[in-house]
Amino acid sequence: MGPMEEWWDQLDSATRQWLVKNPGCVTLPRIVVHAISTAIHEDLGEDQHGQLELSDEDRQFIQSRAGQEQADGPGIGR
């Protein structure tokens, strides 16, 4: 799996919105991991509980997107 920035546009709007509304999340819950895996057609290497720890790079990217949405208003994450 490459950096989130590379496959962000493949995610559905609900998944992008969840990520933007939870920019401090370090570990993604399994339902979000499943949505991402389905969207990008790739195994993400989740843990035994179906969760995935985000890289520092991915967390920074999400925080940047969340900041853009706050500045631009709703819709930027869609």
mmCIF file of the N, C-alpha and C atoms, coordinates in Angstrom:
data_MODEL
# 
_entry.id   MODEL 
# 
loop_
_atom_site.group_PDB 
_atom_site.id 
_atom_site.type_symbol 
_atom_site.label_atom_id 
_atom_site.label_alt_id 
_atom_site.label_comp_id 
_atom_site.label_asym_id 
_atom_site.label_entity_id 
_atom_site.label_seq_id 
_atom_site.pdbx_PDB_ins_code 
_atom_site.Cartn_x 
_atom_site.Cartn_y 
_atom_site.Cartn_z 
_atom_site.occupancy 
_atom_site.B_iso_or_equiv 
_atom_site.pdbx_formal_charge 
_atom_site.auth_seq_id 
_atom_site.auth_comp_id 
_atom_site.auth_asym_id 
_atom_site.auth_atom_id 
_atom_site.pdbx_PDB_model_num 
ATOM 1   N N  . MET A 1 1  ? 0.845   -1.176 0.000  1.00 0.00 ? 1  MET A N  1 
ATOM 2   C CA . MET A 1 1  ? 0.000   0.000  0.000  1.00 0.00 ? 1  MET A CA 1 
ATOM 3   C C  . MET A 1 1  ? 0.886   1.233  0.000  1.00 0.00 ? 1  MET A C  1 
ATOM 4   N N  . GLY A 1 2  ? 0.626   2.107  -0.930 1.00 0.00 ? 2  GLY A N  1 
ATOM 5   C CA . GLY A 1 2  ? 1.364   3.355  -0.981 1.00 0.00 ? 2  GLY A CA 1 
ATOM 6   C C  . GLY A 1 2  ? 0.754   4.388  -0.049 1.00 0.00 ? 2  GLY A C  1 
ATOM 7   N N  . PRO A 1 3  ? 1.300   5.588  -0.071 1.00 0.00 ? 3  PRO A N  1 
ATOM 8   C CA . PRO A 1 3  ? 0.771   6.645  0.781  1.00 0.00 ? 3  PRO A CA 1 
ATOM 9   C C  . PRO A 1 3  ? -0.696  6.958  0.474  1.00 0.00 ? 3  PRO A C  1 
ATOM 10  N N  . MET A 1 4  ? -1.432  7.328  1.490  1.00 0.00 ? 4  MET A N  1 
ATOM 11  C CA . MET A 1 4  ? -2.851  7.623  1.352  1.00 0.00 ? 4  MET A CA 1 
ATOM 12  C C  . MET A 1 4  ? -3.113  8.694  0.287  1.00 0.00 ? 4  MET A C  1 
ATOM 13  N N  . GLU A 1 5  ? -2.226  9.625  0.183  1.00 0.00 ? 5  GLU A N  1 
ATOM 14  C CA . GLU A 1 5  ? -2.385  10.702 -0.798 1.00 0.00 ? 5  GLU A CA 1 
ATOM 15  C C  . GLU A 1 5  ? -2.547  10.145 -2.217 1.00 0.00 ? 5  GLU A C  1 
ATOM 16  N N  . GLU A 1 6  ? -1.910  9.014  -2.502 1.00 0.00 ? 6  GLU A N  1 
ATOM 17  C CA . GLU A 1 6  ? -1.957  8.419  -3.834 1.00 0.00 ? 6  GLU A CA 1 
ATOM 18  C C  . GLU A 1 6  ? -3.310  7.790  -4.149 1.00 0.00 ? 6  GLU A C  1 
ATOM 19  N N  . TRP A 1 7  ? -4.040  7.328  -3.144 1.00 0.00 ? 7  TRP A N  1 
ATOM 20  C CA . TRP A 1 7  ? -5.307  6.638  -3.402 1.00 0.00 ? 7  TRP A CA 1 
ATOM 21  C C  . TRP A 1 7  ? -6.507  7.314  -2.759 1.00 0.00 ? 7  TRP A C  1 
ATOM 22  N N  . TRP A 1 8  ? -6.336  8.505  -2.235 1.00 0.00 ? 8  TRP A N  1 
ATOM 23  C CA . TRP A 1 8  ? -7.416  9.253  -1.585 1.00 0.00 ? 8  TRP A CA 1 
ATOM 24  C C  . TRP A 1 8  ? -8.643  9.386  -2.489 1.00 0.00 ? 8  TRP A C  1 
ATOM 25  N N  . ASP A 1 9  ? -8.449  9.712  -3.743 1.00 0.00 ? 9  ASP A N  1 
ATOM 26  C CA . ASP A 1 9  ? -9.570  9.938  -4.667 1.00 0.00 ? 9  ASP A CA 1 
ATOM 27  C C  . ASP A 1 9  ? -10.339 8.659  -4.999 1.00 0.00 ? 9  ASP A C  1 
ATOM 28  N N  . GLN A 1 10 ? -9.793  7.507  -4.680 1.00 0.00 ? 10 GLN A N  1 
ATOM 29  C CA . GLN A 1 10 ? -10.493 6.239  -4.916 1.00 0.00 ? 10 GLN A CA 1 
ATOM 30  C C  . GLN A 1 10 ? -11.486 5.913  -3.794 1.00 0.00 ? 10 GLN A C  1 
ATOM 31  N N  . LEU A 1 11 ? -11.364 6.609  -2.667 1.00 0.00 ? 11 LEU A N  1 
ATOM 32  C CA . LEU A 1 11 ? -12.240 6.345  -1.527 1.00 0.00 ? 11 LEU A CA 1 
ATOM 33  C C  . LEU A 1 11 ? -13.609 6.961  -1.745 1.00 0.00 ? 11 LEU A C  1 
ATOM 34  N N  . ASP A 1 12 ? -14.635 6.309  -1.200 1.00 0.00 ? 12 ASP A N  1 
ATOM 35  C CA . ASP A 1 12 ? -15.970 6.891  -1.291 1.00 0.00 ? 12 ASP A CA 1 
ATOM 36  C C  . ASP A 1 12 ? -16.057 8.089  -0.340 1.00 0.00 ? 12 ASP A C  1 
ATOM 37  N N  . SER A 1 13 ? -17.028 8.937  -0.564 1.00 0.00 ? 13 SER A N  1 
ATOM 38  C CA . SER A 1 13 ? -17.126 10.175 0.205  1.00 0.00 ? 13 SER A CA 1 
ATOM 39  C C  . SER A 1 13 ? -17.343 9.922  1.695  1.00 0.00 ? 13 SER A C  1 
ATOM 40  N N  . ALA A 1 14 ? -18.078 8.870  2.048  1.00 0.00 ? 14 ALA A N  1 
ATOM 41  C CA . ALA A 1 14 ? -18.320 8.572  3.463  1.00 0.00 ? 14 ALA A CA 1 
ATOM 42  C C  . ALA A 1 14 ? -17.009 8.224  4.176  1.00 0.00 ? 14 ALA A C  1 
ATOM 43  N N  . THR A 1 15 ? -16.156 7.472  3.527  1.00 0.00 ? 15 THR A N  1 
ATOM 44  C CA . THR A 1 15 ? -14.869 7.099  4.129  1.00 0.00 ? 15 THR A CA 1 
ATOM 45  C C  . THR A 1 15 ? -13.971 8.317  4.248  1.00 0.00 ? 15 THR A C  1 
ATOM 46  N N  . ARG A 1 16 ? -13.912 9.121  3.203  1.00 0.00 ? 16 ARG A N  1 
ATOM 47  C CA . ARG A 1 16 ? -13.102 10.352 3.270  1.00 0.00 ? 16 ARG A CA 1 
ATOM 48  C C  . ARG A 1 16 ? -13.608 11.260 4.387  1.00 0.00 ? 16 ARG A C  1 
ATOM 49  N N  . GLN A 1 17 ? -14.938 11.397 4.498  1.00 0.00 ? 17 GLN A N  1 
ATOM 50  C CA . GLN A 1 17 ? -15.510 12.245 5.545  1.00 0.00 ? 17 GLN A CA 1 
ATOM 51  C C  . GLN A 1 17 ? -15.152 11.715 6.925  1.00 0.00 ? 17 GLN A C  1 
ATOM 52  N N  . TRP A 1 18 ? -15.218 10.399 7.117  1.00 0.00 ? 18 TRP A N  1 
ATOM 53  C CA . TRP A 1 18 ? -14.864 9.833  8.418  1.00 0.00 ? 18 TRP A CA 1 
ATOM 54  C C  . TRP A 1 18 ? -13.418 10.179 8.758  1.00 0.00 ? 18 TRP A C  1 
ATOM 55  N N  . LEU A 1 19 ? -12.533 10.008 7.802  1.00 0.00 ? 19 LEU A N  1 
ATOM 56  C CA . LEU A 1 19 ? -11.119 10.303 8.042  1.00 0.00 ? 19 LEU A CA 1 
ATOM 57  C C  . LEU A 1 19 ? -10.905 11.780 8.372  1.00 0.00 ? 19 LEU A C  1 
ATOM 58  N N  . VAL A 1 20 ? -11.562 12.659 7.641  1.00 0.00 ? 20 VAL A N  1 
ATOM 59  C CA . VAL A 1 20 ? -11.421 14.100 7.865  1.00 0.00 ? 20 VAL A CA 1 
ATOM 60  C C  . VAL A 1 20 ? -12.005 14.500 9.223  1.00 0.00 ? 20 VAL A C  1 
ATOM 61  N N  . LYS A 1 21 ? -13.073 13.853 9.636  1.00 0.00 ? 21 LYS A N  1 
ATOM 62  C CA . LYS A 1 21 ? -13.697 14.182 10.923 1.00 0.00 ? 21 LYS A CA 1 
ATOM 63  C C  . LYS A 1 21 ? -12.952 13.560 12.101 1.00 0.00 ? 21 LYS A C  1 
ATOM 64  N N  . ASN A 1 22 ? -12.024 12.664 11.823 1.00 0.00 ? 22 ASN A N  1 
ATOM 65  C CA . ASN A 1 22 ? -11.227 12.005 12.863 1.00 0.00 ? 22 ASN A CA 1 
ATOM 66  C C  . ASN A 1 22 ? -9.737  12.137 12.549 1.00 0.00 ? 22 ASN A C  1 
ATOM 67  N N  . PRO A 1 23 ? -9.245  13.366 12.379 1.00 0.00 ? 23 PRO A N  1 
ATOM 68  C CA . PRO A 1 23 ? -7.867  13.552 11.916 1.00 0.00 ? 23 PRO A CA 1 
ATOM 69  C C  . PRO A 1 23 ? -6.785  13.135 12.908 1.00 0.00 ? 23 PRO A C  1 
ATOM 70  N N  . GLY A 1 24 ? -7.143  12.953 14.170 1.00 0.00 ? 24 GLY A N  1 
ATOM 71  C CA . GLY A 1 24 ? -6.161  12.542 15.157 1.00 0.00 ? 24 GLY A CA 1 
ATOM 72  C C  . GLY A 1 24 ? -6.077  11.043 15.351 1.00 0.00 ? 24 GLY A C  1 
ATOM 73  N N  . CYS A 1 25 ? -6.860  10.310 14.585 1.00 0.00 ? 25 CYS A N  1 
ATOM 74  C CA . CYS A 1 25 ? -6.912  8.855  14.720 1.00 0.00 ? 25 CYS A CA 1 
ATOM 75  C C  . CYS A 1 25 ? -5.564  8.242  14.326 1.00 0.00 ? 25 CYS A C  1 
ATOM 76  N N  . VAL A 1 26 ? -5.037  7.395  15.203 1.00 0.00 ? 26 VAL A N  1 
ATOM 77  C CA . VAL A 1 26 ? -3.773  6.720  14.938 1.00 0.00 ? 26 VAL A CA 1 
ATOM 78  C C  . VAL A 1 26 ? -4.024  5.332  14.361 1.00 0.00 ? 26 VAL A C  1 
ATOM 79  N N  . THR A 1 27 ? -5.069  4.676  14.856 1.00 0.00 ? 27 THR A N  1 
ATOM 80  C CA . THR A 1 27 ? -5.430  3.332  14.406 1.00 0.00 ? 27 THR A CA 1 
ATOM 81  C C  . THR A 1 27 ? -6.838  3.363  13.830 1.00 0.00 ? 27 THR A C  1 
ATOM 82  N N  . LEU A 1 28 ? -6.968  2.917  12.592 1.00 0.00 ? 28 LEU A N  1 
ATOM 83  C CA . LEU A 1 28 ? -8.271  2.906  11.944 1.00 0.00 ? 28 LEU A CA 1 
ATOM 84  C C  . LEU A 1 28 ? -9.090  1.702  12.376 1.00 0.00 ? 28 LEU A C  1 
ATOM 85  N N  . PRO A 1 29 ? -10.382 1.899  12.643 1.00 0.00 ? 29 PRO A N  1 
ATOM 86  C CA . PRO A 1 29 ? -11.244 0.768  12.980 1.00 0.00 ? 29 PRO A CA 1 
ATOM 87  C C  . PRO A 1 29 ? -11.444 -0.131 11.762 1.00 0.00 ? 29 PRO A C  1 
ATOM 88  N N  . ARG A 1 30 ? -11.804 -1.383 12.027 1.00 0.00 ? 30 ARG A N  1 
ATOM 89  C CA . ARG A 1 30 ? -11.874 -2.369 10.943 1.00 0.00 ? 30 ARG A CA 1 
ATOM 90  C C  . ARG A 1 30 ? -12.879 -2.017 9.860  1.00 0.00 ? 30 ARG A C  1 
ATOM 91  N N  . ILE A 1 31 ? -13.980 -1.342 10.194 1.00 0.00 ? 31 ILE A N  1 
ATOM 92  C CA . ILE A 1 31 ? -14.956 -1.001 9.154  1.00 0.00 ? 31 ILE A CA 1 
ATOM 93  C C  . ILE A 1 31 ? -14.365 0.020  8.170  1.00 0.00 ? 31 ILE A C  1 
ATOM 94  N N  . VAL A 1 32 ? -13.542 0.927  8.671  1.00 0.00 ? 32 VAL A N  1 
ATOM 95  C CA . VAL A 1 32 ? -12.883 1.903  7.793  1.00 0.00 ? 32 VAL A CA 1 
ATOM 96  C C  . VAL A 1 32 ? -11.793 1.205  6.979  1.00 0.00 ? 32 VAL A C  1 
ATOM 97  N N  . VAL A 1 33 ? -11.048 0.320  7.620  1.00 0.00 ? 33 VAL A N  1 
ATOM 98  C CA . VAL A 1 33 ? -10.020 -0.444 6.909  1.00 0.00 ? 33 VAL A CA 1 
ATOM 99  C C  . VAL A 1 33 ? -10.656 -1.248 5.777  1.00 0.00 ? 33 VAL A C  1 
ATOM 100 N N  . HIS A 1 34 ? -11.787 -1.881 6.054  1.00 0.00 ? 34 HIS A N  1 
ATOM 101 C CA . HIS A 1 34 ? -12.477 -2.671 5.031  1.00 0.00 ? 34 HIS A CA 1 
ATOM 102 C C  . HIS A 1 34 ? -12.926 -1.775 3.866  1.00 0.00 ? 34 HIS A C  1 
ATOM 103 N N  . ALA A 1 35 ? -13.467 -0.608 4.175  1.00 0.00 ? 35 ALA A N  1 
ATOM 104 C CA . ALA A 1 35 ? -13.909 0.311  3.119  1.00 0.00 ? 35 ALA A CA 1 
ATOM 105 C C  . ALA A 1 35 ? -12.742 0.760  2.249  1.00 0.00 ? 35 ALA A C  1 
ATOM 106 N N  . ILE A 1 36 ? -11.618 1.031  2.876  1.00 0.00 ? 36 ILE A N  1 
ATOM 107 C CA . ILE A 1 36 ? -10.432 1.455  2.121  1.00 0.00 ? 36 ILE A CA 1 
ATOM 108 C C  . ILE A 1 36 ? -9.917  0.300  1.271  1.00 0.00 ? 36 ILE A C  1 
ATOM 109 N N  . SER A 1 37 ? -9.780  -0.866 1.872  1.00 0.00 ? 37 SER A N  1 
ATOM 110 C CA . SER A 1 37 ? -9.289  -2.041 1.159  1.00 0.00 ? 37 SER A CA 1 
ATOM 111 C C  . SER A 1 37 ? -10.158 -2.360 -0.052 1.00 0.00 ? 37 SER A C  1 
ATOM 112 N N  . THR A 1 38 ? -11.468 -2.268 0.120  1.00 0.00 ? 38 THR A N  1 
ATOM 113 C CA . THR A 1 38 ? -12.403 -2.520 -0.981 1.00 0.00 ? 38 THR A CA 1 
ATOM 114 C C  . THR A 1 38 ? -12.233 -1.479 -2.085 1.00 0.00 ? 38 THR A C  1 
ATOM 115 N N  . ALA A 1 39 ? -12.075 -0.229 -1.695 1.00 0.00 ? 39 ALA A N  1 
ATOM 116 C CA . ALA A 1 39 ? -11.970 0.854  -2.679 1.00 0.00 ? 39 ALA A CA 1 
ATOM 117 C C  . ALA A 1 39 ? -10.695 0.769  -3.509 1.00 0.00 ? 39 ALA A C  1 
ATOM 118 N N  . ILE A 1 40 ? -9.591  0.412  -2.867 1.00 0.00 ? 40 ILE A N  1 
ATOM 119 C CA . ILE A 1 40 ? -8.320  0.408  -3.603 1.00 0.00 ? 40 ILE A CA 1 
ATOM 120 C C  . ILE A 1 40 ? -7.918  -0.988 -4.074 1.00 0.00 ? 40 ILE A C  1 
ATOM 121 N N  . HIS A 1 41 ? -8.766  -1.986 -3.767 1.00 0.00 ? 41 HIS A N  1 
ATOM 122 C CA . HIS A 1 41 ? -8.537  -3.371 -4.205 1.00 0.00 ? 41 HIS A CA 1 
ATOM 123 C C  . HIS A 1 41 ? -7.165  -3.886 -3.770 1.00 0.00 ? 41 HIS A C  1 
ATOM 124 N N  . GLU A 1 42 ? -6.867  -3.661 -2.489 1.00 0.00 ? 42 GLU A N  1 
ATOM 125 C CA . GLU A 1 42 ? -5.572  -4.077 -1.974 1.00 0.00 ? 42 GLU A CA 1 
ATOM 126 C C  . GLU A 1 42 ? -5.697  -4.443 -0.501 1.00 0.00 ? 42 GLU A C  1 
ATOM 127 N N  . ASP A 1 43 ? -4.962  -5.460 -0.100 1.00 0.00 ? 43 ASP A N  1 
ATOM 128 C CA . ASP A 1 43 ? -4.889  -5.844 1.307  1.00 0.00 ? 43 ASP A CA 1 
ATOM 129 C C  . ASP A 1 43 ? -4.016  -4.819 2.010  1.00 0.00 ? 43 ASP A C  1 
ATOM 130 N N  . LEU A 1 44 ? -4.492  -4.286 3.123  1.00 0.00 ? 44 LEU A N  1 
ATOM 131 C CA . LEU A 1 44 ? -3.774  -3.231 3.818  1.00 0.00 ? 44 LEU A CA 1 
ATOM 132 C C  . LEU A 1 44 ? -2.845  -3.747 4.910  1.00 0.00 ? 44 LEU A C  1 
ATOM 133 N N  . GLY A 1 45 ? -2.877  -5.039 5.176  1.00 0.00 ? 45 GLY A N  1 
ATOM 134 C CA . GLY A 1 45 ? -2.010  -5.592 6.206  1.00 0.00 ? 45 GLY A CA 1 
ATOM 135 C C  . GLY A 1 45 ? -2.479  -5.243 7.606  1.00 0.00 ? 45 GLY A C  1 
ATOM 136 N N  . GLU A 1 46 ? -3.802  -5.290 7.793  1.00 0.00 ? 46 GLU A N  1 
ATOM 137 C CA . GLU A 1 46 ? -4.362  -4.959 9.100  1.00 0.00 ? 46 GLU A CA 1 
ATOM 138 C C  . GLU A 1 46 ? -3.953  -5.988 10.151 1.00 0.00 ? 46 GLU A C  1 
ATOM 139 N N  . ASP A 1 47 ? -4.137  -5.621 11.421 1.00 0.00 ? 47 ASP A N  1 
ATOM 140 C CA . ASP A 1 47 ? -3.773  -6.513 12.516 1.00 0.00 ? 47 ASP A CA 1 
ATOM 141 C C  . ASP A 1 47 ? -4.840  -7.590 12.734 1.00 0.00 ? 47 ASP A C  1 
ATOM 142 N N  . GLN A 1 48 ? -4.673  -8.385 13.760 1.00 0.00 ? 48 GLN A N  1 
ATOM 143 C CA . GLN A 1 48 ? -5.577  -9.516 14.030 1.00 0.00 ? 48 GLN A CA 1 
ATOM 144 C C  . GLN A 1 48 ? -6.998  -9.072 14.328 1.00 0.00 ? 48 GLN A C  1 
ATOM 145 N N  . HIS A 1 49 ? -7.183  -7.803 14.664 1.00 0.00 ? 49 HIS A N  1 
ATOM 146 C CA . HIS A 1 49 ? -8.512  -7.272 14.966 1.00 0.00 ? 49 HIS A CA 1 
ATOM 147 C C  . HIS A 1 49 ? -9.125  -6.538 13.770 1.00 0.00 ? 49 HIS A C  1 
ATOM 148 N N  . GLY A 1 50 ? -8.408  -6.541 12.650 1.00 0.00 ? 50 GLY A N  1 
ATOM 149 C CA . GLY A 1 50 ? -8.896  -5.863 11.460 1.00 0.00 ? 50 GLY A CA 1 
ATOM 150 C C  . GLY A 1 50 ? -8.603  -4.376 11.450 1.00 0.00 ? 50 GLY A C  1 
ATOM 151 N N  . GLN A 1 51 ? -7.788  -3.925 12.395 1.00 0.00 ? 51 GLN A N  1 
ATOM 152 C CA . GLN A 1 51 ? -7.450  -2.508 12.483 1.00 0.00 ? 51 GLN A CA 1 
ATOM 153 C C  . GLN A 1 51 ? -6.123  -2.238 11.783 1.00 0.00 ? 51 GLN A C  1 
ATOM 154 N N  . LEU A 1 52 ? -5.869  -0.966 11.518 1.00 0.00 ? 52 LEU A N  1 
ATOM 155 C CA . LEU A 1 52 ? -4.646  -0.583 10.825 1.00 0.00 ? 52 LEU A CA 1 
ATOM 156 C C  . LEU A 1 52 ? -4.079  0.664  11.472 1.00 0.00 ? 52 LEU A C  1 
ATOM 157 N N  . GLU A 1 53 ? -2.814  0.627  11.807 1.00 0.00 ? 53 GLU A N  1 
ATOM 158 C CA . GLU A 1 53 ? -2.143  1.807  12.341 1.00 0.00 ? 53 GLU A CA 1 
ATOM 159 C C  . GLU A 1 53 ? -1.670  2.659  11.161 1.00 0.00 ? 53 GLU A C  1 
ATOM 160 N N  . LEU A 1 54 ? -2.013  3.935  11.215 1.00 0.00 ? 54 LEU A N  1 
ATOM 161 C CA . LEU A 1 54 ? -1.625  4.847  10.143 1.00 0.00 ? 54 LEU A CA 1 
ATOM 162 C C  . LEU A 1 54 ? -0.170  5.272  10.293 1.00 0.00 ? 54 LEU A C  1 
ATOM 163 N N  . SER A 1 55 ? 0.476   5.499  9.169  1.00 0.00 ? 55 SER A N  1 
ATOM 164 C CA . SER A 1 55 ? 1.841   6.026  9.190  1.00 0.00 ? 55 SER A CA 1 
ATOM 165 C C  . SER A 1 55 ? 1.790   7.509  9.555  1.00 0.00 ? 55 SER A C  1 
ATOM 166 N N  . ASP A 1 56 ? 2.923   8.042  9.965  1.00 0.00 ? 56 ASP A N  1 
ATOM 167 C CA . ASP A 1 56 ? 3.006   9.480  10.259 1.00 0.00 ? 56 ASP A CA 1 
ATOM 168 C C  . ASP A 1 56 ? 2.615   10.288 9.025  1.00 0.00 ? 56 ASP A C  1 
ATOM 169 N N  . GLU A 1 57 ? 3.078   9.832  7.854  1.00 0.00 ? 57 GLU A N  1 
ATOM 170 C CA . GLU A 1 57 ? 2.785   10.528 6.601  1.00 0.00 ? 57 GLU A CA 1 
ATOM 171 C C  . GLU A 1 57 ? 1.279   10.570 6.333  1.00 0.00 ? 57 GLU A C  1 
ATOM 172 N N  . ASP A 1 58 ? 0.595   9.447  6.545  1.00 0.00 ? 58 ASP A N  1 
ATOM 173 C CA . ASP A 1 58 ? -0.847  9.391  6.319  1.00 0.00 ? 58 ASP A CA 1 
ATOM 174 C C  . ASP A 1 58 ? -1.603  10.259 7.322  1.00 0.00 ? 58 ASP A C  1 
ATOM 175 N N  . ARG A 1 59 ? -1.161  10.260 8.580  1.00 0.00 ? 59 ARG A N  1 
ATOM 176 C CA . ARG A 1 59 ? -1.822  11.108 9.581  1.00 0.00 ? 59 ARG A CA 1 
ATOM 177 C C  . ARG A 1 59 ? -1.663  12.586 9.232  1.00 0.00 ? 59 ARG A C  1 
ATOM 178 N N  . GLN A 1 60 ? -0.488  12.966 8.774  1.00 0.00 ? 60 GLN A N  1 
ATOM 179 C CA . GLN A 1 60 ? -0.259  14.360 8.371  1.00 0.00 ? 60 GLN A CA 1 
ATOM 180 C C  . GLN A 1 60 ? -1.132  14.728 7.181  1.00 0.00 ? 60 GLN A C  1 
ATOM 181 N N  . PHE A 1 61 ? -1.266  13.806 6.234  1.00 0.00 ? 61 PHE A N  1 
ATOM 182 C CA . PHE A 1 61 ? -2.102  14.056 5.069  1.00 0.00 ? 61 PHE A CA 1 
ATOM 183 C C  . PHE A 1 61 ? -3.555  14.268 5.489  1.00 0.00 ? 61 PHE A C  1 
ATOM 184 N N  . ILE A 1 62 ? -4.069  13.398 6.365  1.00 0.00 ? 62 ILE A N  1 
ATOM 185 C CA . ILE A 1 62 ? -5.452  13.530 6.833  1.00 0.00 ? 62 ILE A CA 1 
ATOM 186 C C  . ILE A 1 62 ? -5.639  14.845 7.576  1.00 0.00 ? 62 ILE A C  1 
ATOM 187 N N  . GLN A 1 63 ? -4.695  15.203 8.415  1.00 0.00 ? 63 GLN A N  1 
ATOM 188 C CA . GLN A 1 63 ? -4.790  16.460 9.155  1.00 0.00 ? 63 GLN A CA 1 
ATOM 189 C C  . GLN A 1 63 ? -4.780  17.650 8.204  1.00 0.00 ? 63 GLN A C  1 
ATOM 190 N N  . SER A 1 64 ? -4.007  17.547 7.142  1.00 0.00 ? 64 SER A N  1 
ATOM 191 C CA . SER A 1 64 ? -3.984  18.603 6.131  1.00 0.00 ? 64 SER A CA 1 
ATOM 192 C C  . SER A 1 64 ? -5.338  18.719 5.439  1.00 0.00 ? 64 SER A C  1 
ATOM 193 N N  . ARG A 1 65 ? -5.922  17.575 5.073  1.00 0.00 ? 65 ARG A N  1 
ATOM 194 C CA . ARG A 1 65 ? -7.246  17.585 4.433  1.00 0.00 ? 65 ARG A CA 1 
ATOM 195 C C  . ARG A 1 65 ? -8.300  18.146 5.374  1.00 0.00 ? 65 ARG A C  1 
ATOM 196 N N  . ALA A 1 66 ? -8.215  17.790 6.644  1.00 0.00 ? 66 ALA A N  1 
ATOM 197 C CA . ALA A 1 66 ? -9.170  18.303 7.634  1.00 0.00 ? 66 ALA A CA 1 
ATOM 198 C C  . ALA A 1 66 ? -9.026  19.815 7.763  1.00 0.00 ? 66 ALA A C  1 
ATOM 199 N N  . GLY A 1 67 ? -7.803  20.302 7.754  1.00 0.00 ? 67 GLY A N  1 
ATOM 200 C CA . GLY A 1 67 ? -7.564  21.743 7.819  1.00 0.00 ? 67 GLY A CA 1 
ATOM 201 C C  . GLY A 1 67 ? -8.101  22.464 6.596  1.00 0.00 ? 67 GLY A C  1 
ATOM 202 N N  . GLN A 1 68 ? -7.968  21.848 5.430  1.00 0.00 ? 68 GLN A N  1 
ATOM 203 C CA . GLN A 1 68 ? -8.513  22.436 4.198  1.00 0.00 ? 68 GLN A CA 1 
ATOM 204 C C  . GLN A 1 68 ? -10.021 22.533 4.273  1.00 0.00 ? 68 GLN A C  1 
ATOM 205 N N  . GLU A 1 69 ? -10.661 21.479 4.787  1.00 0.00 ? 69 GLU A N  1 
ATOM 206 C CA . GLU A 1 69 ? -12.111 21.482 4.876  1.00 0.00 ? 69 GLU A CA 1 
ATOM 207 C C  . GLU A 1 69 ? -12.591 22.569 5.821  1.00 0.00 ? 69 GLU A C  1 
ATOM 208 N N  . GLN A 1 70 ? -11.910 22.760 6.923  1.00 0.00 ? 70 GLN A N  1 
ATOM 209 C CA . GLN A 1 70 ? -12.295 23.817 7.861  1.00 0.00 ? 70 GLN A CA 1 
ATOM 210 C C  . GLN A 1 70 ? -12.150 25.181 7.213  1.00 0.00 ? 70 GLN A C  1 
ATOM 211 N N  . ALA A 1 71 ? -11.078 25.369 6.432  1.00 0.00 ? 71 ALA A N  1 
ATOM 212 C CA . ALA A 1 71 ? -10.841 26.638 5.781  1.00 0.00 ? 71 ALA A CA 1 
ATOM 213 C C  . ALA A 1 71 ? -11.808 26.896 4.612  1.00 0.00 ? 71 ALA A C  1 
ATOM 214 N N  . ASP A 1 72 ? -12.082 25.831 3.845  1.00 0.00 ? 72 ASP A N  1 
ATOM 215 C CA . ASP A 1 72 ? -12.905 25.971 2.632  1.00 0.00 ? 72 ASP A CA 1 
ATOM 216 C C  . ASP A 1 72 ? -14.378 25.697 2.849  1.00 0.00 ? 72 ASP A C  1 
ATOM 217 N N  . GLY A 1 73 ? -14.718 25.073 3.958  1.00 0.00 ? 73 GLY A N  1 
ATOM 218 C CA . GLY A 1 73 ? -16.110 24.701 4.205  1.00 0.00 ? 73 GLY A CA 1 
ATOM 219 C C  . GLY A 1 73 ? -16.372 23.298 3.739  1.00 0.00 ? 73 GLY A C  1 
ATOM 220 N N  . PRO A 1 74 ? -17.571 22.773 3.997  1.00 0.00 ? 74 PRO A N  1 
ATOM 221 C CA . PRO A 1 74 ? -17.894 21.403 3.622  1.00 0.00 ? 74 PRO A CA 1 
ATOM 222 C C  . PRO A 1 74 ? -17.744 21.141 2.137  1.00 0.00 ? 74 PRO A C  1 
ATOM 223 N N  . GLY A 1 75 ? -17.381 19.909 1.839  1.00 0.00 ? 75 GLY A N  1 
ATOM 224 C CA . GLY A 1 75 ? -17.308 19.496 0.437  1.00 0.00 ? 75 GLY A CA 1 
ATOM 225 C C  . GLY A 1 75 ? -15.915 19.190 -0.038 1.00 0.00 ? 75 GLY A C  1 
ATOM 226 N N  . ILE A 1 76 ? -14.878 19.712 0.605  1.00 0.00 ? 76 ILE A N  1 
ATOM 227 C CA . ILE A 1 76 ? -13.523 19.483 0.130  1.00 0.00 ? 76 ILE A CA 1 
ATOM 228 C C  . ILE A 1 76 ? -13.122 18.013 0.229  1.00 0.00 ? 76 ILE A C  1 
ATOM 229 N N  . GLY A 1 77 ? -13.646 17.279 1.201  1.00 0.00 ? 77 GLY A N  1 
ATOM 230 C CA . GLY A 1 77 ? -13.298 15.877 1.355  1.00 0.00 ? 77 GLY A CA 1 
ATOM 231 C C  . GLY A 1 77 ? -14.110 14.955 0.477  1.00 0.00 ? 77 GLY A C  1 
ATOM 232 N N  . ARG A 1 78 ? -14.989 15.487 -0.326 1.00 0.00 ? 78 ARG A N  1 
ATOM 233 C CA . ARG A 1 78 ? -15.866 14.645 -1.146 1.00 0.00 ? 78 ARG A CA 1 
ATOM 234 C C  . ARG A 1 78 ? -15.315 14.398 -2.502 1.00 0.00 ? 78 ARG A C  1 
# 
